Amino acid sequence: MNDSDNLFCDDSFLREKEDISSKTPTAGPKWKVMVVDDEEEVHRMTTAAMRDFMFEDMGLDLIFASSAGEAKFALNKHPDTALIILDVVMETEHAGLEVVRYIRQTLNNKFMRIILRTGQPGMAPENDVIINYDINDYKAKSELTIQRLYTSVVTCLRSYSDLIKLDDACKKLEKEAQRRILMEKQLAEREYQAAVGMAITQIVHGAKNILSALKGGQYMINAALKNNDSELLIKGWDAAQTGISRMAALTGDLLDVSRFNQIELKVGSIPSLVEDIIGMFQDEDRAVEVSGDIDKSTPPILFDYEAIHTALMNLVSNAIDACTAREYDSGEKARVLIRVYSADGFVNIDVEDNGQGISENDMDKIFVLFFSTKNFRGNGLGLPITKKIVEGHGGALEVTSQKGSGTTFLIRLPLKDNL
């Protein structure tokens, strides 16, 4: 390169300056550019070279410093500086590099663009500086022409502008995300409050029905005692017992709703659990036959015994109630069949009955809390509890039914990676 191409040779400056835009900076917003060099001539020549600079309709606001200490002071005063043109060797051999570390590490400023320029390249070799420092350009003063300086400044300001716009967009997205999260939380809270209100209403309604039965029993018992009527006394006591049983079932189910929030997994045998449940219903006088079809080769899995026991008891009890509510043709027997087998990576438990079935209109509601097809005899908690338990095991609960012909519930518990 000839000396006539150098930014810091007066006669070349006048010649090259003619190639640069002759726009006059407006009084509007400007790019803050800091020039840090211990040579006053560099400050003067940079000012002259960039006096008509324009980029994105903005001129330059040049800030000058002559040492690393002055630069640090100026950086704190002007944190929105877009670009710093920084000499490496000033009061010390690596003063400029100290300023780079101060910008990136102490101030944690990742947006400001940094051009290092030096009159002594050997003091800070370019490869070492590029690898070890977060800078954007490295120029020796001997090679820095006006056009090259102009090009470097434009490149750095464009990069700075893009980073600021990207950061603004990210902040807006974050703000919008926070707004939406807050709205969703508020909506969820309102839905939760509504659900709680509905739950309380349903519980109170169920409790009032039970209380009515208890009051009816109380009335009959009092009347029987007053009139010494033993027959009426038995009826009153039966009514009271029915109310007590229904209250016990309601409170038990309400406890189950909260009890199975935490599933405690232990290795166990589903076939053994099902055999235990079937054994509870083996009674010759029972109107509904409960039987099993169990594949004993079904492998053990991790599951919560008490929780799955509760879930199956709910399904079997519902199946028996469905059979009891149906009128059968001569020779047909009410029955509930429980199958256990493994297939497709799941341990499957079918609970099949030939009871009254579920209507198409009710199929979408059966897992809704407090919905019951049994009218006053049910509280609508059994199936939601069962679904919650099964899904808590990573499984699925499926149902098929035909009105008047029966219902099958299928519990699918995962085998893969279970043990």
C-alpha positions as CSV (number, residue, x, y, z in Angstrom):
1,M,0.0,0.0,0.0
2,N,1.3,3.5,-0.8
3,D,1.5,6.2,1.8
4,S,-0.9,8.2,-0.3
5,D,-3.7,5.7,0.5
6,N,-3.3,6.0,4.3
7,L,-6.0,7.8,6.3
8,F,-3.4,9.6,8.3
9,C,-1.6,11.4,5.4
10,D,-3.1,14.8,4.9
11,D,-2.8,15.0,1.1
12,S,-4.4,11.6,0.5
13,F,-7.2,12.4,2.8
14,L,-8.3,15.3,0.7
15,R,-8.3,13.2,-2.5
16,E,-10.2,10.2,-1.0
17,K,-12.7,12.3,0.8
18,E,-14.2,13.3,-2.5
19,D,-15.4,9.7,-3.0
20,I,-17.4,9.7,0.2
21,S,-21.1,10.9,0.4
22,S,-21.4,14.6,0.7
23,K,-24.6,14.4,2.8
24,T,-24.7,16.7,5.7
25,P,-25.8,15.0,9.0
26,T,-29.1,16.1,10.3
27,A,-29.9,17.4,13.7
28,G,-31.9,14.2,14.4
29,P,-30.7,11.0,16.2
30,K,-27.1,10.0,15.6
31,W,-24.9,6.9,16.0
32,K,-22.6,7.2,19.0
33,V,-19.1,6.2,17.9
34,M,-16.2,6.3,20.4
35,V,-12.7,6.9,19.2
36,V,-10.0,5.8,21.7
37,D,-6.4,6.6,20.8
38,D,-3.5,8.3,22.6
39,E,-2.6,10.3,19.4
40,E,-4.5,13.5,19.0
41,E,-3.8,13.4,15.2
42,V,-5.9,10.2,15.0
43,H,-8.8,12.0,16.6
44,R,-8.5,14.9,14.3
45,M,-8.2,12.8,11.1
46,T,-11.1,10.5,12.1
47,T,-13.3,13.6,12.7
48,A,-12.4,15.0,9.3
49,A,-12.8,11.7,7.5
50,M,-16.2,10.9,9.0
51,R,-17.7,14.4,9.1
52,D,-20.2,13.8,6.4
53,F,-20.9,10.1,7.3
54,M,-24.6,9.0,7.0
55,F,-26.1,5.6,7.6
56,E,-29.8,4.9,7.8
57,D,-30.4,8.7,7.7
58,M,-28.3,9.2,10.8
59,G,-25.0,10.9,11.2
60,L,-22.3,10.3,13.8
61,D,-21.9,11.6,17.4
62,L,-18.1,11.1,17.9
63,I,-16.9,10.6,21.5
64,F,-13.1,10.8,22.2
65,A,-10.8,9.2,24.8
66,S,-7.0,9.1,25.0
67,S,-6.5,6.1,27.4
68,A,-8.1,3.0,28.7
69,G,-9.1,4.8,31.9
70,E,-10.8,7.7,29.9
71,A,-12.5,5.1,27.7
72,K,-14.0,3.2,30.7
73,F,-15.3,6.5,32.1
74,A,-16.8,7.5,28.8
75,L,-18.4,4.0,28.3
76,N,-20.2,4.3,31.6
77,K,-21.4,7.8,30.6
78,H,-22.5,6.6,27.2
79,P,-23.8,3.0,27.5
80,D,-25.6,3.3,24.2
81,T,-22.4,3.6,22.2
82,A,-22.9,1.7,19.0
83,L,-19.2,1.4,17.9
84,I,-15.8,1.9,19.5
85,I,-12.7,2.4,17.4
86,L,-10.0,1.4,19.7
87,D,-6.2,1.6,19.7
88,V,-4.4,-1.4,21.2
89,V,-1.2,0.2,22.5
90,M,-1.8,3.3,24.7
91,E,-0.6,3.8,28.3
92,T,0.3,0.1,28.3
93,E,1.0,-2.4,25.5
94,H,-2.4,-4.0,25.9
95,A,-4.5,-1.1,27.2
96,G,-7.0,-1.6,24.3
97,L,-7.5,-5.2,25.0
98,E,-8.3,-4.4,28.6
99,V,-11.0,-2.1,27.4
100,V,-12.4,-4.9,25.3
101,R,-12.6,-7.2,28.3
102,Y,-14.2,-4.3,30.3
103,I,-16.9,-3.9,27.6
104,R,-17.7,-7.6,27.2
105,Q,-17.2,-8.9,30.7
106,T,-17.6,-6.1,33.2
107,L,-20.3,-4.1,31.4
108,N,-21.6,-7.3,29.8
109,N,-22.3,-5.4,26.7
110,K,-22.7,-7.8,23.8
111,F,-24.2,-5.3,21.3
112,M,-21.4,-2.7,21.0
113,R,-19.3,-3.3,17.9
114,I,-15.5,-3.1,18.4
115,I,-12.9,-2.1,15.8
116,L,-9.3,-2.5,17.0
117,R,-6.7,-0.5,15.2
118,T,-3.0,-0.4,16.0
119,G,0.2,1.2,14.7
120,Q,2.2,-1.7,16.2
121,P,0.6,-5.0,15.0
122,G,3.4,-7.1,16.5
123,M,2.4,-6.1,20.0
124,A,-1.0,-7.8,19.6
125,P,-0.9,-10.3,16.7
126,E,-4.2,-10.4,14.7
127,N,-4.8,-14.1,14.9
128,D,-4.4,-14.1,18.7
129,V,-6.7,-11.1,19.1
130,I,-9.4,-12.5,16.7
131,I,-9.5,-15.9,18.5
132,N,-9.3,-14.7,22.1
133,Y,-11.3,-11.4,22.1
134,D,-14.9,-10.7,21.0
135,I,-14.1,-8.0,18.4
136,N,-15.6,-7.2,15.0
137,D,-12.7,-5.9,13.0
138,Y,-8.9,-5.5,13.3
139,K,-7.0,-3.0,11.3
140,A,-3.4,-1.8,11.2
141,K,-3.2,2.0,11.0
142,S,-0.8,1.6,8.0
143,E,-3.6,-0.1,6.0
144,L,-6.6,1.9,7.1
145,T,-7.7,4.2,4.2
146,I,-10.7,6.4,4.4
147,Q,-12.8,4.0,2.3
148,R,-11.8,1.0,4.4
149,L,-12.7,2.9,7.6
150,Y,-16.0,4.0,6.1
151,T,-16.7,0.4,5.0
152,S,-15.8,-1.0,8.5
153,V,-18.0,1.6,10.3
154,V,-21.0,0.9,8.0
155,T,-20.6,-2.8,8.5
156,C,-20.4,-2.5,12.3
157,L,-23.3,-0.1,12.5
158,R,-25.5,-2.3,10.4
159,S,-24.6,-5.3,12.6
160,Y,-25.3,-3.2,15.7
161,S,-28.6,-2.0,14.3
162,D,-29.6,-5.6,13.5
163,L,-28.7,-6.8,17.0
164,I,-30.7,-4.0,18.7
165,K,-33.7,-4.7,16.5
166,L,-33.4,-8.4,17.3
167,D,-33.1,-7.7,21.0
168,D,-36.1,-5.4,20.9
169,A,-38.1,-8.1,19.0
170,C,-37.0,-10.7,21.6
171,K,-38.1,-8.4,24.5
172,K,-41.5,-7.8,22.8
173,L,-41.9,-11.5,22.3
174,E,-40.9,-12.2,25.9
175,K,-43.3,-9.5,27.1
176,E,-46.1,-10.9,25.0
177,A,-45.3,-14.4,26.2
178,Q,-45.4,-13.2,29.8
179,R,-48.7,-11.5,29.1
180,R,-50.2,-14.6,27.6
181,I,-48.9,-16.8,30.5
182,L,-50.5,-14.3,32.9
183,M,-53.8,-14.5,31.0
184,E,-53.7,-18.3,30.9
185,K,-53.0,-18.4,34.6
186,Q,-55.9,-16.0,35.2
187,L,-58.1,-18.1,33.0
188,A,-57.0,-21.3,34.6
189,E,-57.6,-19.7,38.0
190,R,-61.1,-18.7,37.0
191,E,-61.8,-22.2,35.6
192,Y,-60.4,-23.7,38.8
193,Q,-62.6,-21.4,40.9
194,A,-65.6,-22.3,38.7
195,A,-64.8,-26.0,39.0
196,V,-64.4,-25.7,42.8
197,G,-67.7,-23.9,43.0
198,M,-69.4,-26.6,40.9
199,A,-67.8,-29.3,43.0
200,I,-69.0,-27.7,46.2
201,T,-72.5,-27.3,44.7
202,Q,-72.6,-30.9,43.7
203,I,-71.2,-32.1,47.1
204,V,-73.7,-30.0,49.0
205,H,-76.5,-31.2,46.7
206,G,-75.5,-34.9,47.3
207,A,-75.1,-34.2,51.0
208,K,-78.6,-32.6,51.1
209,N,-80.1,-35.7,49.4
210,I,-78.4,-38.0,52.0
211,L,-79.5,-35.7,54.8
212,S,-83.1,-35.9,53.6
213,A,-82.9,-39.7,53.7
214,L,-81.5,-39.5,57.3
215,K,-84.2,-37.0,58.3
216,G,-86.9,-39.4,56.8
217,G,-85.4,-42.2,58.8
218,Q,-85.2,-40.1,61.9
219,Y,-88.9,-39.1,61.5
220,M,-90.0,-42.7,61.1
221,I,-87.9,-43.8,64.1
222,N,-89.3,-41.1,66.3
223,A,-92.9,-41.8,65.2
224,A,-92.3,-45.6,65.8
225,L,-90.9,-45.0,69.3
226,K,-93.9,-42.7,70.1
227,N,-96.4,-45.2,68.8
228,N,-94.5,-48.3,69.9
229,D,-94.6,-49.4,66.2
230,S,-91.8,-52.0,65.6
231,E,-92.5,-52.3,61.9
232,L,-92.2,-48.6,61.3
233,L,-89.1,-48.6,63.5
234,I,-87.4,-51.2,61.2
235,K,-88.3,-49.1,58.1
236,G,-86.9,-45.9,59.8
237,W,-83.7,-47.7,60.7
238,D,-83.3,-49.1,57.2
239,A,-83.7,-45.5,55.8
240,A,-81.2,-44.2,58.3
241,Q,-78.7,-47.0,57.4
242,T,-79.1,-46.2,53.7
243,G,-78.3,-42.5,54.3
244,I,-75.3,-43.5,56.5
245,S,-73.9,-45.8,53.8
246,R,-74.4,-43.2,51.1
247,M,-72.6,-40.6,53.2
248,A,-69.7,-43.0,53.9
249,A,-69.4,-43.7,50.1
250,L,-69.4,-40.0,49.3
251,T,-66.8,-39.1,51.9
252,G,-64.7,-42.1,50.9
253,D,-64.8,-41.1,47.2
254,L,-64.0,-37.4,48.1
255,L,-60.9,-38.6,50.0
256,D,-59.9,-40.8,47.0
257,V,-60.0,-37.7,44.7
258,S,-57.1,-36.1,46.7
259,R,-55.4,-39.4,47.9
260,F,-54.3,-40.5,44.5
261,N,-52.5,-37.3,43.6
262,Q,-49.3,-39.2,44.4
263,I,-48.9,-42.6,42.8
264,E,-46.4,-44.9,44.7
265,L,-45.1,-47.5,42.2
266,K,-43.9,-50.9,43.4
267,V,-43.3,-54.2,41.5
268,G,-46.4,-56.4,41.6
269,S,-48.7,-58.8,39.7
270,I,-51.8,-57.6,38.1
271,P,-53.2,-61.1,37.7
272,S,-52.9,-61.6,41.5
273,L,-54.7,-58.3,42.2
274,V,-57.6,-59.2,39.9
275,E,-57.9,-62.7,41.5
276,D,-58.2,-60.9,44.9
277,I,-61.0,-58.7,43.6
278,I,-62.9,-61.6,41.9
279,G,-62.7,-63.5,45.2
280,M,-64.5,-60.7,47.0
281,F,-67.6,-61.3,44.7
282,Q,-67.7,-65.1,44.9
283,D,-71.1,-65.6,46.5
284,E,-73.5,-68.4,45.4
285,D,-76.5,-66.2,46.2
286,R,-75.2,-63.2,44.3
287,A,-77.5,-62.1,41.5
288,V,-74.6,-61.0,39.2
289,E,-71.9,-63.5,38.4
290,V,-68.3,-62.1,38.6
291,S,-65.6,-64.2,36.8
292,G,-62.2,-63.9,35.4
293,D,-60.2,-64.8,32.3
294,I,-56.6,-64.3,33.4
295,D,-53.4,-64.9,31.5
296,K,-51.1,-65.8,34.3
297,S,-48.0,-65.3,32.1
298,T,-48.7,-61.6,32.2
299,P,-45.4,-60.1,33.4
300,P,-45.1,-58.1,36.7
301,I,-45.0,-54.3,36.4
302,L,-44.6,-51.2,38.5
303,F,-47.9,-50.0,39.8
304,D,-49.7,-48.7,42.9
305,Y,-51.6,-51.7,44.3
306,E,-54.1,-49.6,46.4
307,A,-54.8,-47.2,43.6
308,I,-55.3,-49.8,40.9
309,H,-57.4,-51.9,43.4
310,T,-59.6,-48.8,43.9
311,A,-59.9,-48.2,40.2
312,L,-60.9,-51.8,39.4
313,M,-63.4,-51.9,42.4
314,N,-65.0,-48.8,40.9
315,L,-65.4,-50.5,37.5
316,V,-66.6,-53.8,38.9
317,S,-69.1,-52.1,41.2
318,N,-70.4,-50.0,38.3
319,A,-70.7,-53.1,36.2
320,I,-72.7,-54.9,38.8
321,D,-75.0,-51.9,39.2
322,A,-75.5,-51.8,35.4
323,C,-76.5,-55.5,35.4
324,T,-78.8,-55.0,38.4
325,A,-80.6,-52.2,36.6
326,R,-81.3,-54.4,33.5
327,E,-84.2,-56.8,33.0
328,Y,-82.9,-60.1,31.4
329,D,-84.7,-62.5,29.1
330,S,-85.4,-66.0,30.5
331,G,-82.3,-68.1,30.7
332,E,-79.9,-65.1,30.4
333,K,-77.7,-64.4,33.4
334,A,-76.3,-61.1,34.6
335,R,-72.5,-61.4,34.4
336,V,-69.3,-59.4,34.8
337,L,-66.1,-60.7,33.2
338,I,-62.6,-59.5,34.0
339,R,-59.8,-60.3,31.5
340,V,-56.1,-59.8,32.1
341,Y,-53.6,-60.1,29.2
342,S,-50.5,-58.4,27.8
343,A,-50.5,-57.0,24.2
344,D,-48.8,-54.2,22.3
345,G,-46.5,-53.2,25.1
346,F,-49.4,-52.9,27.7
347,V,-50.9,-55.0,30.5
348,N,-54.6,-54.8,29.6
349,I,-57.5,-55.3,32.0
350,D,-61.0,-55.6,30.5
351,V,-64.0,-55.2,32.7
352,E,-67.0,-56.4,30.6
353,D,-70.6,-56.6,31.6
354,N,-73.9,-57.4,29.9
355,G,-75.8,-54.8,31.8
356,Q,-78.0,-51.9,30.7
357,G,-75.2,-50.1,28.8
358,I,-74.5,-46.3,28.5
359,S,-76.5,-44.1,26.1
360,E,-74.7,-42.2,23.4
361,N,-75.6,-38.9,24.9
362,D,-74.0,-39.9,28.2
363,M,-70.7,-41.3,26.8
364,D,-69.0,-37.9,26.7
365,K,-70.0,-37.1,30.3
366,I,-69.2,-40.2,32.2
367,F,-65.7,-39.0,33.2
368,V,-67.0,-35.6,34.4
369,L,-66.8,-35.1,38.1
370,F,-70.2,-35.6,39.8
371,F,-72.0,-36.8,36.6
372,S,-73.8,-40.0,37.3
373,T,-76.2,-42.2,35.4
374,K,-77.4,-43.8,38.6
375,N,-79.4,-40.7,39.7
376,F,-79.6,-40.5,43.5
377,R,-77.7,-43.8,43.9
378,G,-74.4,-42.4,42.5
379,N,-72.2,-39.4,43.3
380,G,-70.3,-39.2,40.0
381,L,-66.9,-39.6,41.5
382,G,-66.0,-43.2,40.7
383,L,-65.1,-43.0,37.0
384,P,-63.2,-39.7,37.3
385,I,-61.1,-41.2,40.1
386,T,-60.5,-44.3,38.1
387,K,-59.4,-42.3,35.0
388,K,-57.1,-40.2,37.2
389,I,-55.5,-43.2,38.7
390,V,-54.9,-44.9,35.3
391,E,-53.4,-41.8,33.7
392,G,-51.3,-41.3,36.8
393,H,-49.6,-44.6,35.8
394,G,-49.0,-43.4,32.3
395,G,-51.8,-45.6,31.1
396,A,-55.2,-45.1,29.3
397,L,-58.8,-45.8,30.1
398,E,-61.1,-46.7,27.2
399,V,-64.7,-47.5,27.1
400,T,-67.2,-49.1,24.5
401,S,-70.8,-49.5,25.2
402,Q,-74.2,-50.3,23.6
403,K,-77.4,-49.3,25.2
404,G,-79.2,-52.4,26.4
405,S,-76.4,-54.8,25.7
406,G,-73.5,-54.0,28.0
407,T,-70.3,-52.0,28.5
408,T,-66.6,-52.8,28.4
409,F,-63.9,-50.7,30.2
410,L,-60.3,-51.3,29.2
411,I,-57.4,-50.3,31.4
412,R,-54.1,-50.1,29.6
413,L,-50.9,-50.0,31.8
414,P,-47.6,-49.6,30.0
415,L,-45.1,-52.4,30.0
416,K,-42.1,-50.8,28.2
417,D,-39.5,-49.4,30.5
418,N,-41.8,-50.1,33.4
419,L,-39.2,-52.1,35.4
